[in-house]
Amino acid sequence: MSVAHADDADDYSRPTGEAYHAEKPLPSGDFYTGQWRDNLPHGHGKYLWTDGCMYVGEWHRGKTMGKGRFSWPSGATYEGDFKNGYMDGKGTYIDSSGDLYRGSWVMNLRHGQGTKSYVNGDCYDGEWRRGLQDGHGRYQWKNENHYIGQWKNGMMNGNGTMIWSNGNRYDGSWEDAAPKGNGTFRWSDGSFYVGVWSKDPKEQNGTYYPSTSSGNFDWQPQQVFYVDLSECVVCTCQRIPVLPSQKMPVWYGSSEQSSSGNRTKNSSNERPRRRSVDGRVSNGEMELRSNGSGYLQLDDNMAESNRSSLGHLRIQPAKKQGQTISKGHKNYDLMLNLQLGIRHSVGRPAPATSLDLKASAFDPKEKLWTKFPSEGSKYTPPHQSCEFKWKDYCPVVFRTLRKLFSVDAADYMLSICGNDALRELSSPGKSGSFFYLTNDDRYMIKTMKKAETKVLIRMLPAYYNHVRACENTLVTKFFGLHCVKLTGTAQKKVNNHFIAFMCLCMVVISLFNISDGEYLRLQVRFVIMGNLFCTGYSIHRRFDLKGSSHGRLTTKPESEIDPNTTLKDLDLNFVFRLQKNWFQEFCRQVDRDCEFLEQERIMDYSLLVGLHFREASFKESATPPSGARTPTGNPEGGNPRVSRAEMDRFLLDASKLASMRLGINMPARVERTVRRSDCENQLVGEPTGEFYDVIIYFGVIDILQDYDISKKLEHAYKSMQYDPTSISAVDPKQYSRRFRDFIFRIFVEDT
């Protein structure tokens, strides 16, 4: 193959697609030498940066892709797989201090199985997640002490065993790199101590069993924390100062080429248009320049033309959901009652609880009533609302659930009971329940039917065990179950005004299993849940997906559909693509969650999905989205798309990294789909090859619908009118199978 230099080669004089060897000195001082095709590196090549960084390896259309070696001027090196500029796949990284990691990578982060050898002699072999030890692993210190067990966020957490070089060992629960909960400490002479462990001496409790009558009776459990574990400190991983994806080359166009007669608009050898993975179209003539941040930016005279073909979505700005419940609102008193009750429940002194709860804590009779007279009492403050009674269902269980979900009591109370009012969503759901959001969007409060309350209490033991065993469960997180009941003069007043109306509605009440007091808002049950869409990012599209087709189309006219509209199965026009490790974890978790719901005889649940598009900032106007079911139209104006450098900062930002987990703050891609015109009930459309970078959120919601007699009757009735496989009301086993089949068709691995 011929050798050409950047200053005397005209790439456009060559036939499209022909590869050749080239040497390309760039105006920035960087230098590339290697395979070249279509005005981009393609094949094997070497790139040298002026700061001393160097990449040698495979390229694909201008991006590092395949096997390669990246070296830093500090002496650090990475050798292994690259994907779209990221360290992604199998690879070995040696940092400047000499620490070595060999294993799996996902988007520049250690993720998967890997081994880390530290220069001081320590070694970790096990699972990694988002750059930290997470999962099952073994850490051995240079003094031959070693730990085998569970890890979380780089610390020993869960069940594990620590074995010291002197023969002593601890078997049991860990939390934040220290024993916490049930555990046994054994000495090499056969003596052992069994009990509940904690750094707080007040919570420490156990029994010492000596091997002989001359045992060490002066020993105190606190010695394990401050003596035995003092040298068992886990080494941290050195941060990679500059990521390869942040060093993406900057390719400049040539003025001679721009004026070349071979590149006129109507020339027969005009460069073909090229579609990128995110759906944009470029034509090879585009001039790129550095914006000073190490990543590419469109030249101004090309940016506008590129926007015209940027995508097929028109997104309206997301507005805050709901109406603020201010004084004069019909539910203002109810909100005050709720806030007073929550403040009392959460602030009430309670002994420290272990995660191992007794069966009595789940007893349906485990309820706590508190009276709230307007003038106040010994335990409650005076208030301006009407007199009411407050009921806590299974308070110990929900307090422990909040602890399990790492909910700080003070933050929880401040979110719900702070100075900011709750917001009521514009309309109740299909079930007739009302929804309220806290002002910070962290929590959602849903009013409950008596039947739903019974289902939640019935399944509470299984739910608790499931969420405790599955850290990444996608099912709704419940934080509290309560009831407000009006008493005194308020109750009498309501009864006097509506006694006749109650008589007329007895049939309705009996059909829907609603008590008279509940129907008249005298007794309101409600559950507090986590809000899946609590994020600093705007949610541009949201879908409620069940895998059924009957009635699963949005009834709103297109002019009324906005980012707060929840679309359904037949509105879906995307396939969701997850990174390999995330996809594998997603499949495992969906199976576990569906098995749990099937065992509890639950059906009619759905997967709620929210998308934040990281494309160009779409024009924020009152123009409705063109084609909500198959969005079309072009975004106008806006800023350049989120850059690779900004994406790296997102992935390595400590606060965002901590919040990123399965279904929350996950970077992903979506591919637009189109349904065939001859198949109205086609659930999954045909892929179009148009991709968009997104931040995705998803979770399983509405998990309190039991397959009771009313649902069986609904199934029998609708089966006579419609295809039985298309309706929502089906047996839990069939529902679970259909739900999973559908979900695994719309969520796929990003290859």
GUTORDREN-404493 format. One record per residue (C-alpha): residue in one letter; x, y, z. Coordinates in steps of 0.1 Angstrom, whole numbers, plus 5000, padded with zeros to 4 digits. Layout:
BEGIN
aXYZ...
This chain:
BEGIN
m500050005000s501150354993v502350605020a500950955020h501451265041a498651495053d500251795035d500351635000a497551375000d494051434987d491851175003y489051254980s490951164949r490850804961p487850574955t485550564985g486350285009e489950224998a492350175027y495950285026h498750375050a499050745059e501050975081k499051265095p500751545114l497951765128p498052145134s497752075172g501051895172d499551555175f500651285150y498950975135t500450705114g498650395103q495750265082w493450535067r490150515050d487350765041n489451045057l489550865091p491750615109h490550265101g492549955108h495749945128g497450275137k499450485162y498450815176l500851045196w499551335216t501751635224d501451575262g503051235258c500051005257m500150735230y497650485216v498750185194g496149945182e492949905162w490750185149h487250185134r486050495115g488050725136k487450565170t489650335190m487850005186g489249655192k492649555207g495049835217r497549975241f497250325257s500150465276w500450785298p503451005303s503350905340g504250545330a500750405335t499550175307y496349995296e496449705272g493249525261d489849595245f488549925234k484950015223n483950355209g486950515226y486350365260m488350095278d485649825275g486049445276k489049255289g492149455298t495149505320y495849845336i499149925355d499150255372s502150475378s502650335413g502849975400d499349855411l497949615385y494349535376r493549255352g489949185343s486649325329w485949695320v482849875311m483050235298n486450305315l485350145348r486449815364h483149625361g482849245363q485348985373g488849115380t492049085400k493849375416s497449335428y498749625449v502349725450n502449685488g501649315485d497849315490c495649145464y491849135456d490248875434g486548895428e483649105414w483749475406r480949715399r481350075387g485050085395l484849945431q484849605447d481249495448g479849145450h481748835461g485448865464r488648765483y491149025497q494448905511w496749135530k500549115528n500548975564e498448685552n495248795568h492448745544y488648815539i486248605518g482748725513q480449005501w481549355492k479649685485n481150005471g484649905479m484049785515m483349455532n479549445534g477149145538n478048795549g481748725550t484648555568m487848725581i490748485589w493848615606s497348475602n497348365639g494348135633n491548355647r488548405625y485148595624d482148455605g479048665601s477548995589w479549305579e478649665573d481049945562a484149725566a483249615602p481249335619k477649445622g474749205632n474948835640g478448685640t480848445657f484448515666r486648195670w490148165685s492647905673d492447725707g488747655701s487147935722f484448135705y482148425711v478548445696g476348745695v475249065679w478149295668s478349665667k480849945671d478450095696p479149915729k475449965738e474249755709q476949485714n475549175729g476748815731t478148515750y481748395754y482448015754p485947925765s487547595754t488847535789s488147665823s491247895820g489848095790n490448465784f487548605803d488948955803w488548985765q486149245752p484449235718q485449595710q489049465707v488049315673f487349665660y490249855674v492949585676d492349285653l491049495624s493449785628e495849655601c493149515578v492749835557v491649795521c493849975496t492150225473c492450225436q494450515420r492250735398i493050735361p494051105356v493051135319l490750875303p491450755267s487950855257q488751215268k491751205244m489651145213p491651275183v490651605167w490551575129y490851895109g489651955073s492052105047s491452435030e492952284998q490551995000s487652235005s488452414973s489252094954g487452074921n486951704927r484651784955t481952004940k478451944950n477451774918s480651584913s480351214907n482951124933e481251324961r481851164995p478850955005r476751065035r477450865066r475050795095s476450785129v475250555157d473150825172g471150885140r472951185127v474051215091s477451355081n479051375047g482851355052e483251725043m482451835078e485152035095l485751965131r487652175156s488552145192n486552345217g489352335243s487952045263g489551765244y486551665224l485051755190q482652025182l480952105149d482152415131d479552685133n478852685096m478152315096a476252285129e473052435116s472852205086n473651905108r470751995132s468351975103s469051595101l469851545138g467051315147h463351235147l462151345181r460651675191i460651705228q458751955249p460252095281a459151885311k457052075336k456751985373q453951745379g450951815401q449152095418t450452235451i448152165480s447852515495k445352645520g441852625506h442552305487k440052025493n442751795507y444652055527d443551915561l444351565549m447851675540l448351845575n447151525592l449451315571q452451535579l451651545616g451351165617i454651105598r456451345621h455151155651s455950805637v459450875625g460451095654r459050855680p461950705701a462550345692p465250085701a467849995675t466549705653s468449425637l467649335601d466648995614l463049065624k460848835645a457748695629s455548895654a456749215637f454749105606d451549015624p448549195607k447449285642e450649485647k449149835646l449650145666w446850405670t447550765682k444951035688f445651385676p443251625693s443351985680e444452115714g447351865716s448151595741k451051455761y452451295729t451151515701p451451885694p448452125690h447452175654q445052375632s443552075615c440451875626e440751605653f441851265639k443350935648w446550805632k447450435626d450850285618y450749935603c453649705612p455850005623v458949795631v458949635597f458649965578r461250135600t463649845592l462749875555r463750245556k467050135572l467549865546f466950115518s469450365534v466750625541d467950875566a465150945591a465751325593d465851355555y462651145552m460851355577l462051675560s460951565526i457351485537c456851715566g458952015558n457752365550d457052275514a453652145506l452851825488r451651815452e448651635441l448751475406s446051605383s443851295382p443550975401g444750655385k442650385370s442150225404g440650545418s443650615440f445050965444f448751035442y450851295460l454451395455t456851555479n458251885468d461751735463d460151445442r461751185464y458551015476m455150935462i452150895485k449250685472t445850645488m444950275492k441850065491k441249825520a441849535497e445249665486t446149725522k445349365531v447449245501l450449445512i450249325548r449748965537m452848975514l454949185537p457148905551a457948775516y458449125503y460949205531n462948885525h462948955487v464249315489r466749215515a468148935493c467949125461e469849455464n469049555428t465349465429l463149655405v459949625426t458449935442k460150045475f457650085503f458650305533g455450325553l451850225555h449450445575c445850545580v444150875589k440650855605l438551165613t437051165648g434951395670t432851675655a434351645620q433051285618k429551375631k429351665606v430251445577n427851165588n424851415592h425351565557f425851245538i423850975556a421350965528f424050955501m425750665519c422550455517l422350515479c425950405475m425850085495v425849865464v428950045450i430650025484s430149655487l431249585451f434549765455n435149655491i435250005504s434050085539d431550365544g433950575564e436650525537y434250625509l433450945527r437151025533l436650955570q439250685569v442050715544r444750455541f447950535522v451350405514i454650595510m456750485481g459950585464n459550795433l461350635404f461850965385c463451155413t466351305392g467951625382y467451525346s464251605327i462251295318h461351345282r459451015276r457750785301f456150445293d453950205314l454549865299k452649545306g453049325276s449349325267s447649505238h443949555248g443349905259r447149975259l447050285237t447050645250t443650805246k444851165247p444951355214e448451425202s448151795210e447851715247i450651465250d453751605267p456751465287n454451415317t452151195297t452550825306l452450635273k451550265270d452549945252l451050035218d452650385220l456150235225n458450325196f461850225210v464049925218f466249985249r469949875246l471949815277q475649745282k476449375285n476949365322w473949575329f471849365305q472849045322e472049185356f468749315343c467648975330r468548805363q466649065383v463549065362d463348685365r463748705403d461148985407c458648805385e459048475404f458448665436l455248825423e454048505408q454448325441e452448595458r449648565433i450148925420m449249035385d448549355366y451949505374s453949695349l457449825341l457650205343v460350345320g461650705318l464050845293h466251155294f467651215259r471251325259e471051445223a471151805214s469052025237f465752005220k463952325214e461752425243s458552555229a454852495232t454852305199p453351955206p455451655197s454851555161g453651195162a453751085199r453450725189t456050745162p457851075169t458951265139g460051625133n463451795136p464851965167e465652325161g468352535178g469852405210n473452325221p475752055208r475051705222v476551585255s480151525248r482151215255a484251415281e481051525298m479851165298d483151055314r482751325341f479251185347l480550835351l483350935374d481451195395a481351045430s477751155437k476351035403l478350715405a476850645439s473350705426m473850485395r472450135399l470149905380g467250115367i468550445381n470750695363m471850435338p473550555306a472150355276r471050375240v467650345224e466750255189r463650395173t461150145159v458150175135r455049955135r453749795103s450649975091d448849635085c449249525122e447449755147n448249545177q451949485170l453649535203v457249565191g457949765159e460649715133p464049875141t465050175120g468750205128e468250545144f469950555178y469850805207d471950825238v469850835269i469850825307i467250555315y465150485346f462850185351g461149985378v458249745385i455149925399d451549845408i452449525427l449349515450q446749365426d445849015439y444248775414d441048775434i437448685424s436849025408k439848975385k438748625376l435348755366e436949035346h439148775328a436048555320y434048845308k436749005286s437848675272m434448645255q434848975237y438648995231d441648775225p442348625260t446148675255s445649055249i443949145281s445649245314a443549035338v445148685335d446448425359p449648535377k451648255362q450548345326y450948715334s454548665346r455448465315r453948705291f455449005309r458948855308d458648755271f457749115262i460349285284f463149065270r462049175235i462249545241f465449535263v468449395245e472149385248d474049675232t476449515208
